Amino acid sequence: MLKGNGENDKVSQLRVSDNQIGFVEPIADILKNLSPAVHGHVIQLDKNIIGFFLIDTSYSSNYEFCETGSIGLRSFFIDHRYQGHGFGKQVTQLLRDYLAPNYPNNHSVYLTVNCKNPAAKHCYEQGGFVDTQELYHGGDFGPQHILKLNLDETQR
């Protein structure tokens, strides 16, 4: 989770690659979403912050497709300097084990990924997310696939 001003300064320096602009907001805009219900999480490699994501605990209240008792994954990205090394795939594969104990009252995680971003969709699917076969049409950059990851041990 995001802690302290020094960490905030490092996070504020994160950037997406040019081909991801439009799929992920600039980090300054992402950080404006932090609240008691929306938690920032840093992705670290050794002592370097290489990425970031938000967990939205109120996601099911804001999106009809999200089941009650679920959380939302938003604004997930790896900094442009660390892309192309498989870190996104590694992190998505670790998400279930990271989120389940940190959000024990939630049984699943939902996210949307733009239909024009098949590489990101593939990355999430490699991490265990499943396409619900429904589309979300409320995004600013076109239709989005709705993906779900079960956190509950019995639903894996």
DSSP file (Angstrom, degrees, kcal/mol; ACC not computed):
  #  RESIDUE AA STRUCTURE BP1 BP2  ACC     N-H-->O    O-->H-N    N-H-->O    O-->H-N    TCO  KAPPA ALPHA  PHI   PSI    X-CA   Y-CA   Z-CA
    1    1 A M              0   0    0      0, 0.0     2,-0.3     0, 0.0    40,-0.3   0.000 360.0 360.0 360.0 156.4    0.0    0.0    0.0
    2    2 A L        +     0   0    0     38,-2.1     2,-0.4     5,-0.0    38,-0.1  -0.504 360.0 174.5 -71.9 127.2    1.1    3.6   -0.6
    3    3 A K     >  -     0   0    0     -2,-0.3     4,-0.5     1,-0.2     5,-0.2  -0.995  33.9  -6.6-137.7 140.5    2.9    5.0    2.4
    4    4 A G  H  > S-     0   0    0     -2,-0.4     4,-1.7     3,-0.2    -1,-0.2   0.495  75.4 -85.9  66.7 154.8    4.7    8.2    3.2
    5    5 A N  H  > S+     0   0    0      1,-0.2     4,-2.5     2,-0.2     5,-0.2   0.846 121.4  60.2 -67.7 -36.7    5.7   11.2    1.1
    6    6 A G  H  > S+     0   0    0      1,-0.2     4,-1.7     2,-0.2    -1,-0.2   0.906 108.1  46.0 -58.8 -41.1    9.0    9.7   -0.2
    7    7 A E  H  X S+     0   0    0     -4,-0.5     4,-2.7     2,-0.2    -1,-0.2   0.890 109.6  54.7 -67.9 -39.5    7.0    6.9   -1.7
    8    8 A N  H  X S+     0   0    0     -4,-1.7     4,-2.5     1,-0.2    -2,-0.2   0.904 106.2  52.4 -60.0 -41.0    4.5    9.3   -3.2
    9    9 A D  H  < S+     0   0    0     -4,-2.5     4,-0.4     2,-0.2    -1,-0.2   0.912 111.5  45.7 -61.6 -42.7    7.4   11.3   -4.8
   10   10 A K  H >< S+     0   0    0     -4,-1.7     3,-1.0     1,-0.2     4,-0.3   0.902 112.9  50.3 -67.6 -40.5    8.7    8.1   -6.5
   11   11 A V  H >< S+     0   0    0     -4,-2.7     3,-2.0     1,-0.2    -2,-0.2   0.892 102.4  61.1 -63.8 -39.2    5.2    7.0   -7.6
   12   12 A S  T 3< S+     0   0    0     -4,-2.5    -1,-0.2     1,-0.3    -2,-0.2   0.652  98.5  59.3 -65.6 -13.0    4.6   10.4   -9.1
   13   13 A Q  T <  S+     0   0    0     -3,-1.0    -1,-0.3    -4,-0.4    -2,-0.2   0.525  80.2 112.4 -90.7  -7.1    7.5    9.8  -11.5
   14   14 A L    <   -     0   0    0     -3,-2.0    13,-0.4    -4,-0.3     2,-0.3  -0.361  44.7-178.0 -68.1 146.1    6.0    6.7  -13.0
   15   15 A R        -     0   0    0     11,-0.1    65,-2.7    12,-0.1    66,-0.2  -0.987  22.2-130.7-143.2 150.4    5.0    6.8  -16.7
   16   16 A V        -     0   0    0     -2,-0.3    63,-0.1    63,-0.2     2,-0.1  -0.586  40.0 -94.5 -91.0 163.9    3.4    4.6  -19.2
   17   17 A S    >>  -     0   0    0     -2,-0.2     3,-2.1     1,-0.1     4,-0.5  -0.376  39.8-104.3 -72.8 160.1    4.8    4.0  -22.7
   18   18 A D  G >4 S+     0   0    0      1,-0.3     3,-1.1     2,-0.2    -1,-0.1   0.830 119.6  58.9 -56.4 -35.7    3.5    6.2  -25.5
   19   19 A N  G 34 S+     0   0    0      1,-0.2    -1,-0.3     3,-0.1    -2,-0.0   0.553 103.2  54.4 -74.8  -4.6    1.4    3.4  -26.9
   20   20 A Q  G X> S+     0   0    0     -3,-2.1     3,-2.1     2,-0.1     4,-1.5   0.481  74.8 118.1-103.6  -5.6   -0.5    3.1  -23.6
   21   21 A I  B << S+a   24   0A   0     -3,-1.1     4,-0.1    -4,-0.5    -3,-0.0  -0.448  78.9  30.2 -62.4 130.0   -1.6    6.7  -23.4
   22   22 A G  T 34 S+     0   0    0      2,-0.8    -1,-0.3    -2,-0.2     3,-0.1  -0.109 113.4  65.3 106.1 -32.8   -5.4    6.6  -23.4
   23   23 A F  T <4 S+     0   0    0     -3,-2.1     2,-0.4     1,-0.3    -2,-0.2   0.804 111.1  29.9 -86.5 -32.3   -5.5    3.2  -21.8
   24   24 A V  B  < S-a   21   0A   0     -4,-1.5    -2,-0.8    51,-0.1    -1,-0.3  -0.994  84.5-126.2-129.4 131.8   -4.0    4.5  -18.5
   25   25 A E        -     0   0    0     -2,-0.4    -9,-0.0     1,-0.1    -2,-0.0  -0.265  42.7 -84.4 -67.1 160.4   -4.4    8.0  -17.1
   26   26 A P    >>  -     0   0    0      0, 0.0     4,-2.0     0, 0.0     3,-0.9  -0.379  43.5-111.9 -60.8 148.6   -1.3    9.9  -16.1
   27   27 A I  H 3> S+     0   0    0    -13,-0.4     4,-2.7     1,-0.3     5,-0.2   0.828 116.1  60.8 -57.4 -34.9   -0.2    9.1  -12.6
   28   28 A A  H 3> S+     0   0    0      1,-0.2     4,-0.7     2,-0.2    -1,-0.3   0.898 108.6  44.0 -60.2 -39.1   -1.1   12.5  -11.3
   29   29 A D  H <4 S+     0   0    0     -3,-0.9     3,-0.4     2,-0.2     4,-0.4   0.873 111.7  53.4 -72.3 -37.6   -4.7   11.9  -12.3
   30   30 A I  H >< S+     0   0    0     -4,-2.0     3,-1.9     1,-0.2     4,-0.3   0.928 104.9  54.6 -61.5 -44.9   -4.6    8.3  -10.9
   31   31 A L  H >< S+     0   0    0     -4,-2.7     3,-1.2     1,-0.3    -1,-0.2   0.746  95.0  68.1 -64.5 -23.0   -3.4    9.6   -7.5
   32   32 A K  T 3< S+     0   0    0     -4,-0.7    -1,-0.3    -3,-0.4    -2,-0.2   0.695  91.5  64.1 -67.2 -17.7   -6.4   12.0   -7.3
   33   33 A N  T <  S+     0   0    0     -3,-1.9    -1,-0.2    -4,-0.4    -2,-0.2   0.607  73.6 117.7 -81.3 -12.6   -8.6    8.8   -7.0
   34   34 A L    <   +     0   0    0     -3,-1.2     5,-0.2    -4,-0.3    20,-0.0  -0.305  35.1 137.3 -60.4 136.5   -7.1    7.8   -3.6
   35   35 A S  S    S-     0   0    0      3,-2.2     3,-0.3     1,-0.0     5,-0.1  -0.922  72.2 -77.4-161.7 178.2   -9.6    7.8   -0.8
   36   36 A P  S    S+     0   0    0      0, 0.0     3,-0.1     0, 0.0    -2,-0.1   0.795 134.9  40.5 -59.2 -25.0  -10.6    5.6    2.1
   37   37 A A  S    S+     0   0    0      1,-0.2    20,-3.2    19,-0.1     2,-0.6   0.634 111.5  59.9 -96.9 -16.3  -12.3    3.3   -0.4
   38   38 A V  E    S-B   56   0B   0     -3,-0.3    -3,-2.2    18,-0.2     2,-0.4  -0.949  71.8-164.9-120.4 113.8   -9.7    3.4   -3.1
   39   39 A H  E     -B   55   0B   0     16,-2.8    16,-2.5    -2,-0.6     2,-0.4  -0.811  11.9-138.3-106.2 133.8   -6.2    2.2   -2.1
   40   40 A G  E     -B   54   0B   0     -2,-0.4   -38,-2.1    14,-0.2     2,-0.4  -0.720  18.4-168.9 -89.0 138.4   -3.0    2.7   -3.9
   41   41 A H  E     -B   53   0B   0     12,-2.8    12,-1.9    -2,-0.4     2,-0.3  -0.994   9.6-146.0-129.3 130.6   -0.5   -0.2   -4.2
   42   42 A V  E     -B   52   0B   0     -2,-0.4     2,-0.5    10,-0.2    10,-0.3  -0.665   7.3-141.4 -93.2 151.2    3.0    0.1   -5.4
   43   43 A I  E     -B   51   0B   0      8,-2.4     7,-3.0    -2,-0.3     8,-1.3  -0.963  26.4-167.6-110.4 122.6    4.8   -2.6   -7.4
   44   44 A Q  E     -B   49   0B   0     -2,-0.5     2,-0.5     5,-0.3     5,-0.2  -0.868  23.9-166.8-118.4 146.7    8.4   -3.0   -6.3
   45   45 A L  E >  S-B   48   0B   0      3,-2.7     3,-2.5    -2,-0.4     2,-0.3  -0.979  79.8 -43.3-125.2 114.3   11.4   -4.8   -7.7
   46   46 A D  T 3  S-     0   0    0     -2,-0.5    -2,-0.0     1,-0.3     0, 0.0  -0.512 125.1 -29.7  55.9-120.7   14.1   -4.8   -5.1
   47   47 A K  T 3  S+     0   0    0     -2,-0.3     2,-0.4    -3,-0.1    -1,-0.3   0.335 118.1 103.0-105.0   6.9   13.9   -1.2   -3.7
   48   48 A N  E <   -B   45   0B   0     -3,-2.5    -3,-2.7     2,-0.0     2,-0.7  -0.756  69.4-134.2 -93.9 133.3   12.7    0.3   -7.0
   49   49 A I  E     +B   44   0B   0     -2,-0.4    -5,-0.3    -5,-0.2     3,-0.1  -0.778  32.8 167.5 -83.3 117.4    9.0    1.2   -7.6
   50   50 A I  E     -     0   0B   0     -7,-3.0    29,-3.5    -2,-0.7     2,-0.3   0.452  55.7  -2.4-113.6  -4.2    8.3   -0.2  -11.0
   51   51 A G  E     -BC  43  78B   0     -8,-1.3    -8,-2.4    27,-0.3     2,-0.3  -0.976  54.6-146.1-172.1-177.8    4.5    0.1  -11.2
   52   52 A F  E     +BC  42  77B   0     25,-2.2    25,-2.2    -2,-0.3     2,-0.3  -0.991  10.1 177.2-159.9 153.9    1.3    0.9   -9.5
   53   53 A F  E     -B   41   0B   0    -12,-1.9   -12,-2.8    -2,-0.3     2,-0.4  -0.978  21.3-128.4-157.7 163.1   -2.4    0.0   -9.2
   54   54 A L  E     -BC  40  74B   0     20,-3.1    20,-2.5    -2,-0.3     2,-0.5  -0.891   7.8-154.0-111.6 142.8   -5.6    0.9   -7.4
   55   55 A I  E     -BC  39  73B   0    -16,-2.5   -16,-2.8    -2,-0.4     2,-0.7  -0.986  12.4-158.1-113.6 121.7   -7.9   -1.3   -5.5
   56   56 A D  E >   -BC  38  72B   0     16,-2.9    16,-2.1    -2,-0.5     3,-1.1  -0.870  11.3-174.1-103.9 107.5  -11.4    0.1   -5.3
   57   57 A T  T 3  S+     0   0    0    -20,-3.2     3,-0.2    -2,-0.7    12,-0.1   0.601  86.8  53.4 -78.1 -10.0  -13.4   -1.4   -2.4
   58   58 A S  T >> S+     0   0    0    -21,-0.4     3,-1.2     1,-0.1     4,-0.9   0.224  74.0 112.0-104.4  13.8  -16.5    0.4   -3.6
   59   59 A Y  H X> S+     0   0    0     -3,-1.1     4,-1.7     1,-0.3     3,-1.0   0.873  72.8  55.3 -55.5 -43.3  -16.4   -0.9   -7.2
   60   60 A S  H 34 S+     0   0    0     10,-0.7    -1,-0.3     1,-0.3     6,-0.1   0.748 105.2  54.2 -67.4 -21.3  -19.5   -3.1   -6.8
   61   61 A S  H <4 S+     0   0    0     -3,-1.2    -1,-0.3     1,-0.1    -2,-0.2   0.725 115.3  39.3 -78.9 -22.1  -21.5    0.0   -5.8
   62   62 A N  H << S+     0   0    0     -3,-1.0     2,-0.5    -4,-0.9    -2,-0.2   0.613 113.5  51.2-104.5 -15.7  -20.4    1.9   -8.9
   63   63 A Y    ><  -     0   0    0     -4,-1.7     3,-1.5     1,-0.1    -1,-0.2  -0.975  62.7-152.8-131.7 119.7  -20.5   -0.8  -11.6
   64   64 A E  T 3  S+     0   0    0     -2,-0.5    -1,-0.1     1,-0.3    -4,-0.0   0.819  95.2  60.7 -58.6 -33.5  -23.5   -3.1  -12.2
   65   65 A F  T 3  S+     0   0    0      2,-0.1     2,-0.6    45,-0.0    -1,-0.3   0.672  87.0  89.4 -71.1 -15.4  -21.4   -5.9  -13.6
   66   66 A C  S <  S-     0   0    0     -3,-1.5    -3,-0.1    -7,-0.2     3,-0.1  -0.734  79.0-128.7 -90.6 122.3  -19.5   -6.2  -10.4
   67   67 A E    >   -     0   0    0     -2,-0.6     3,-1.3     1,-0.1    -7,-0.1  -0.320  30.7 -96.4 -66.4 146.7  -20.9   -8.6   -7.8
   68   68 A T  T 3  S+     0   0    0      1,-0.3    -1,-0.1    -8,-0.1     3,-0.1  -0.382 114.2  37.5 -57.4 139.4  -21.5   -7.5   -4.3
   69   69 A G  T 3  S+     0   0    0      1,-0.4    38,-2.3   -12,-0.1    39,-0.7   0.553  98.0 110.5  89.6   8.9  -18.5   -8.6   -2.2
   70   70 A S  E <   - d   0 108B   0     -3,-1.3   -10,-0.7    36,-0.2    -1,-0.4  -0.771  53.9-147.0-113.9 160.0  -16.1   -7.9   -4.9
   71   71 A I  E     - d   0 109B   0     37,-2.3    39,-2.6    -2,-0.3     2,-0.4  -0.760  16.8-122.3-117.3 167.6  -13.4   -5.3   -5.4
   72   72 A G  E     -Cd  56 110B   0    -16,-2.1   -16,-2.9    -2,-0.3     2,-0.6  -0.922   6.6-146.4-116.8 139.4  -12.1   -3.5   -8.5
   73   73 A L  E     +C   55   0B   0     37,-3.0    39,-0.4    -2,-0.4     2,-0.3  -0.908  31.3 173.5 -98.9 123.6   -8.6   -3.4   -9.9
   74   74 A R  E     +C   54   0B   0    -20,-2.5   -20,-3.1    -2,-0.6    37,-0.0  -0.933  49.0   9.7-132.3 153.0   -8.0    0.0  -11.6
   75   75 A S  E    S+     0   0B   0     -2,-0.3     2,-0.3   -22,-0.2    -1,-0.1   0.775  71.6 174.0  56.2  34.9   -5.1    1.8  -13.2
   76   76 A F  E     +     0   0B   0    -23,-0.1     2,-0.3    -3,-0.1   -23,-0.2  -0.579  11.8 146.4 -73.8 128.5   -2.7   -1.1  -13.2
   77   77 A F  E     -C   52   0B   0    -25,-2.2   -25,-2.2    -2,-0.3     2,-0.4  -0.986  43.5-134.4-160.7 156.0    0.5   -0.4  -15.0
   78   78 A I  E     -C   51   0B   0     -2,-0.3   -27,-0.3   -27,-0.2     5,-0.1  -0.916  44.9-100.9-106.1 135.6    4.3   -1.0  -15.2
   79   79 A D    >>  -     0   0    0    -29,-3.5     3,-2.2    -2,-0.4     4,-0.5  -0.220  31.6-114.7 -56.1 145.0    6.5    2.0  -15.6
   80   80 A H  G >4 S+     0   0    0    -65,-2.7     3,-0.6     1,-0.3    -1,-0.1   0.772 114.0  61.3 -55.5 -29.5    7.8    2.4  -19.2
   81   81 A R  G 34 S+     0   0    0      1,-0.2    -1,-0.3   -66,-0.2    -2,-0.1   0.690 110.2  40.3 -71.9 -17.5   11.4    1.8  -18.1
   82   82 A Y  G X4 S+     0   0    0     -3,-2.2     3,-0.7   -32,-0.2     5,-0.4   0.348  88.7 114.7-113.6   4.0   10.5   -1.7  -16.9
   83   83 A Q  T <<  +     0   0    0     -3,-0.6    -4,-0.0    -4,-0.5    -3,-0.0  -0.375  63.9  39.1 -75.3 155.9    8.1   -2.9  -19.6
   84   84 A G  T 3  S+     0   0    0     -2,-0.1    -1,-0.2     1,-0.0    -4,-0.0   0.553  90.6  92.2  85.6   8.6    9.0   -5.8  -21.9
   85   85 A H  S <  S-     0   0    0     -3,-0.7    -2,-0.1     0, 0.0    -3,-0.0   0.294 102.3-104.6-115.9   7.3   10.6   -7.9  -19.1
   86   86 A G  S  > S+     0   0    0      3,-0.0     4,-2.3    -4,-0.0     5,-0.2   0.563  81.7 127.7  84.4   8.7    7.5   -9.9  -18.0
   87   87 A F  H  > S+     0   0    0     -5,-0.4     4,-2.8     2,-0.2     5,-0.2   0.891  70.8  54.0 -67.9 -38.0    6.9   -7.9  -14.8
   88   88 A G  H  > S+     0   0    0      1,-0.2     4,-2.4     2,-0.2    -1,-0.2   0.930 111.0  46.2 -59.6 -45.3    3.3   -7.2  -15.7
   89   89 A K  H  > S+     0   0    0      2,-0.2     4,-2.0     1,-0.2    -2,-0.2   0.925 112.8  50.1 -62.3 -45.5    2.7  -10.9  -16.2
   90   90 A Q  H  X S+     0   0    0     -4,-2.3     4,-0.9     1,-0.2    -2,-0.2   0.917 111.6  48.0 -60.8 -43.5    4.5  -11.8  -13.0
   91   91 A V  H >X S+     0   0    0     -4,-2.8     4,-1.1     1,-0.2     3,-0.8   0.925 110.2  50.7 -66.0 -44.1    2.5   -9.3  -10.9
   92   92 A T  H 3X S+     0   0    0     -4,-2.4     4,-0.5     1,-0.3     3,-0.4   0.862 108.2  53.9 -63.2 -32.5   -0.8  -10.5  -12.3
   93   93 A Q  H 3< S+     0   0    0     -4,-2.0     4,-0.3     1,-0.2    -1,-0.3   0.730 112.9  43.8 -71.5 -20.7    0.1  -14.0  -11.4
   94   94 A L  H <X S+     0   0    0     -4,-0.9     4,-1.8    -3,-0.8    -1,-0.2   0.540  89.2  90.6 -97.0  -9.8    0.8  -12.9   -7.8
   95   95 A L  H  X S+     0   0    0     -4,-1.1     4,-3.7    -3,-0.4     5,-0.4   0.895  82.8  52.9 -57.7 -45.5   -2.3  -10.7   -7.4
   96   96 A R  H  X S+     0   0    0     -4,-0.5     4,-2.4    31,-0.3    -1,-0.2   0.937 112.0  45.2 -57.4 -47.9   -4.6  -13.4   -6.1
   97   97 A D  H  4 S+     0   0    0     -4,-0.3    -1,-0.2     1,-0.2    -2,-0.2   0.787 118.4  44.6 -68.6 -26.6   -2.1  -14.4   -3.3
   98   98 A Y  H  X S+     0   0    0     -4,-1.8     4,-0.9    -3,-0.1    -2,-0.2   0.905 118.3  40.2 -80.4 -45.3   -1.5  -10.7   -2.5
   99   99 A L  H  X S+     0   0    0     -4,-3.7     4,-2.3    -5,-0.2    -2,-0.2   0.868 102.1  67.6 -76.8 -37.3   -5.1   -9.5   -2.5
  100  100 A A  H  < S+     0   0    0     -4,-2.4     6,-0.2    -5,-0.4    -1,-0.2   0.911 108.6  36.1 -54.6 -49.5   -6.9  -12.5   -0.8
  101  101 A P  H  4 S+     0   0    0      0, 0.0    -1,-0.2     0, 0.0    -2,-0.2   0.800 118.8  51.2 -75.3 -24.5   -5.3  -11.9    2.6
  102  102 A N  H  < S+     0   0    0     -4,-0.9    -2,-0.2     1,-0.3    -3,-0.1   0.710 122.7  30.3 -82.7 -20.1   -5.3   -8.1    2.3
  103  103 A Y  S >< S+     0   0    0     -4,-2.3     3,-1.8    -3,-0.1    -1,-0.3  -0.518  72.8 161.1-132.7  63.9   -9.0   -8.0    1.3
  104  104 A P  T 3   +     0   0    0      0, 0.0    -1,-0.1     0, 0.0    -2,-0.1   0.671  69.9  60.4 -66.8 -17.0  -10.4  -11.1    3.2
  105  105 A N  T 3  S+     0   0    0     -3,-0.1     2,-0.4    -4,-0.0    -5,-0.1   0.377  93.4  79.9 -89.8   5.5  -14.0   -9.9    3.0
  106  106 A N    <   -     0   0    0     -3,-1.8   -36,-0.2    -6,-0.2    -3,-0.1  -0.923  56.5-166.8-117.1 138.9  -14.0   -9.9   -0.8
  107  107 A H        +     0   0    0    -38,-2.3    44,-3.1    -2,-0.4    45,-1.5   0.613  68.6  13.9-100.0 -14.3  -14.4  -13.0   -2.9
  108  108 A S  E     -dE  70 150B   0    -39,-0.7   -37,-2.3    42,-0.3     2,-0.4  -0.985  58.5-133.3-157.1 166.0  -13.4  -11.7   -6.3
  109  109 A V  E     -dE  71 149B   0     40,-2.6    40,-2.6    -2,-0.3     2,-0.3  -0.981  20.0-164.7-124.3 133.8  -11.7   -8.9   -8.3
  110  110 A Y  E     +dE  72 148B   0    -39,-2.6   -37,-3.0    -2,-0.4     2,-0.3  -0.841  11.8 167.3-114.0 155.1  -13.1   -7.2  -11.4
  111  111 A L  E     - E   0 147B   0     36,-1.9    36,-2.7    -2,-0.3     2,-0.4  -0.973  25.4-134.5-153.8 163.2  -11.5   -5.0  -14.0
  112  112 A T  E     - E   0 146B   0    -39,-0.4     2,-0.4    -2,-0.3    34,-0.2  -0.965  17.0-170.0-119.9 144.0  -12.1   -3.7  -17.4
  113  113 A V  E     - E   0 145B   0     32,-2.0    32,-3.0    -2,-0.4     4,-0.1  -1.000  31.7-104.7-134.7 133.5   -9.6   -3.6  -20.2
  114  114 A N  E >   - E   0 144B   0     -2,-0.4     3,-2.0    30,-0.3    30,-0.3  -0.222  19.0-131.8 -60.0 139.0  -10.0   -1.8  -23.4
  115  115 A C  T 3  S+     0   0    0     28,-2.6    -1,-0.1     1,-0.3    29,-0.1   0.726 108.6  60.7 -62.9 -21.3  -10.9   -3.9  -26.5
  116  116 A K  T 3  S+     0   0    0     27,-0.4    -1,-0.3     1,-0.2     3,-0.1   0.331  94.4  69.3 -86.0   7.3   -8.1   -2.1  -28.3
  117  117 A N    <>  +     0   0    0     -3,-2.0     4,-1.8     1,-0.1     3,-0.4  -0.545  51.7 157.0-125.1  65.2   -5.6   -3.4  -25.8
  118  118 A P  H  > S+     0   0    0      0, 0.0     4,-2.5     0, 0.0     5,-0.2   0.793  72.0  61.1 -64.2 -27.4   -5.3   -7.1  -26.5
  119  119 A A  H  > S+     0   0    0      2,-0.2     4,-2.0     1,-0.2     5,-0.1   0.918 106.5  45.4 -65.4 -41.6   -1.8   -7.3  -24.9
  120  120 A A  H  > S+     0   0    0     -3,-0.4     4,-2.4     2,-0.2     5,-0.2   0.914 111.8  52.0 -67.0 -42.1   -3.1   -6.1  -21.6
  121  121 A K  H  X S+     0   0    0     -4,-1.8     4,-2.4    -7,-0.2    -2,-0.2   0.928 110.2  48.9 -59.1 -45.0   -6.1   -8.5  -21.7
  122  122 A H  H  X S+     0   0    0     -4,-2.5     4,-2.1     1,-0.2    -1,-0.2   0.898 109.1  53.2 -61.6 -41.1   -3.7  -11.4  -22.4
  123  123 A C  H  X S+     0   0    0     -4,-2.0     4,-0.9     2,-0.2    -1,-0.2   0.927 110.2  46.7 -60.5 -46.6   -1.5  -10.4  -19.5
  124  124 A Y  H ><>S+     0   0    0     -4,-2.4     5,-2.1     1,-0.2     3,-0.6   0.902 110.5  53.0 -63.3 -40.9   -4.5  -10.4  -17.1
  125  125 A E  H ><5S+     0   0    0     -4,-2.4     3,-1.6     1,-0.3    -1,-0.2   0.868 104.0  56.0 -64.6 -35.1   -5.7  -13.7  -18.4
  126  126 A Q  H 3<5S+     0   0    0     -4,-2.1    -1,-0.3     1,-0.3    -2,-0.2   0.765 104.0  56.1 -65.8 -23.4   -2.2  -15.2  -17.8
  127  127 A G  T <<5S-     0   0    0     -4,-0.9   -31,-0.3    -3,-0.6    -1,-0.3   0.400 131.3 -92.9 -87.5   2.2   -2.7  -14.1  -14.2
  128  128 A G  T < 5S+     0   0    0     -3,-1.6    22,-0.3     1,-0.3    -3,-0.2   0.372  77.7 142.0 105.0  -4.4   -5.9  -16.0  -13.8
  129  129 A F      < -     0   0    0     -5,-2.1     2,-0.4    -6,-0.1    -1,-0.3  -0.459  38.6-147.6 -68.8 144.8   -8.5  -13.4  -14.8
  130  130 A V  E     -F  148   0B   0     18,-2.9    18,-2.2    -2,-0.1     2,-0.4  -0.947  14.7-119.5-118.7 134.2  -11.4  -14.8  -16.8
  131  131 A D  E     -F  147   0B   0     -2,-0.4    16,-0.2    16,-0.2    14,-0.0  -0.576  14.4-153.4 -70.6 125.3  -13.3  -12.9  -19.5
  132  132 A T  E     -     0   0B   0     14,-2.9    -1,-0.1    -2,-0.4    15,-0.1   0.536  34.5-122.1 -77.3  -5.2  -16.9  -12.7  -18.5
  133  133 A Q  E    S+     0   0B   0     13,-0.4     2,-0.3     1,-0.3    14,-0.1   0.673  78.9 110.7  68.1  19.5  -17.9  -12.4  -22.2
  134  134 A E  E     -     0   0B   0     12,-0.4    12,-1.6   -69,-0.0     2,-0.4  -0.875  59.4-139.1-117.5 155.7  -19.6   -9.0  -21.4
  135  135 A L  E     -F  145   0B   0     -2,-0.3     2,-0.5    10,-0.2    10,-0.2  -0.902   3.5-143.1-115.3 145.4  -18.5   -5.6  -22.5
  136  136 A Y  E     -F  144   0B   0      8,-3.1     8,-2.4    -2,-0.4     3,-0.3  -0.924  13.4-174.8-102.6 127.8  -18.5   -2.3  -20.5
  137  137 A H        +     0   0    0     -2,-0.5     5,-0.1     6,-0.2    -1,-0.1   0.207  61.7  88.5-109.0  14.2  -19.4    0.7  -22.7
  138  138 A G        +     0   0    0      6,-0.1    -1,-0.2     3,-0.0     2,-0.1   0.362  61.4 110.4 -95.8   6.2  -18.9    3.4  -20.1
  139  139 A G  S >  S-     0   0    0      3,-0.3     3,-0.7    -3,-0.3     5,-0.0  -0.394  70.3-129.0 -82.2 159.9  -15.2    4.1  -20.8
  140  140 A D  T 3  S+     0   0    0      1,-0.2    -1,-0.1    -2,-0.1    -3,-0.0   0.630 104.9  47.9 -78.2 -14.6  -13.8    7.2  -22.4
  141  141 A F  T 3  S-     0   0    0      1,-0.4    -1,-0.2  -118,-0.1   -25,-0.2   0.031 119.7 -81.3-120.7  25.0  -11.7    5.2  -24.9
  142  142 A G  S <  S-     0   0    0     -3,-0.7    -1,-0.4    -5,-0.1    -3,-0.3  -0.422  75.5 -18.3 105.4 179.8  -14.2    2.7  -26.3
  143  143 A P        -     0   0    0      0, 0.0   -28,-2.6     0, 0.0     2,-0.4  -0.186  59.5-154.6 -63.9 152.4  -15.7   -0.6  -25.2
  144  144 A Q  E     -EF 114 136B   0     -8,-2.4    -8,-3.1   -30,-0.3   -30,-0.3  -0.975  15.2-120.9-132.1 141.5  -13.9   -2.7  -22.6
  145  145 A H  E     -EF 113 135B   0    -32,-3.0   -32,-2.0    -2,-0.4     2,-0.6  -0.531  26.8-134.2 -71.6 145.2  -13.8   -6.4  -21.8
  146  146 A I  E     -E  112   0B   0    -12,-1.6   -14,-2.9   -34,-0.2   -12,-0.4  -0.930  26.7-173.3-104.0 122.3  -14.9   -7.2  -18.2
  147  147 A L  E     -EF 111 131B   0    -36,-2.7   -36,-1.9    -2,-0.6     2,-0.4  -0.855   6.1-161.7-117.3 152.4  -12.6   -9.7  -16.5
  148  148 A K  E     -EF 110 130B   0    -18,-2.2   -18,-2.9    -2,-0.3     2,-0.4  -0.993   7.4-166.1-137.1 140.3  -12.9  -11.4  -13.1
  149  149 A L  E     -E  109   0B   0    -40,-2.6   -40,-2.6    -2,-0.4     2,-0.4  -0.994  20.6-136.4-125.0 123.1  -10.5  -13.1  -10.8
  150  150 A N  E     -E  108   0B   0     -2,-0.4   -42,-0.3   -22,-0.3   -43,-0.1  -0.634  18.1-176.9 -78.4 132.5  -11.8  -15.3   -7.9
  151  151 A L        +     0   0    0    -44,-3.1     2,-0.3    -2,-0.4   -43,-0.2   0.672  55.5  99.2 -96.9 -23.9  -10.0  -14.8   -4.6
  152  152 A D  S >  S-     0   0    0    -45,-1.5     3,-1.8     1,-0.1     4,-0.2  -0.485  72.4-138.6 -70.2 126.9  -11.9  -17.5   -2.8
  153  153 A E  G >  S+     0   0    0     -2,-0.3     3,-1.1     1,-0.3    -1,-0.1   0.827 101.7  57.1 -53.3 -36.0  -10.0  -20.8   -2.5
  154  154 A T  G 3  S+     0   0    0      1,-0.2    -1,-0.3     2,-0.1    -2,-0.1   0.650 104.4  52.3 -75.3 -13.4  -13.1  -22.8   -3.3
  155  155 A Q  G <         0   0    0     -3,-1.8    -1,-0.2     1,-0.2    -2,-0.2   0.261 360.0 360.0-106.1  11.9  -13.7  -21.1   -6.6
  156  156 A R    <         0   0    0     -3,-1.1    -1,-0.2    -4,-0.2    -2,-0.1   0.469 360.0 360.0 -82.3 360.0  -10.3  -21.5   -8.2
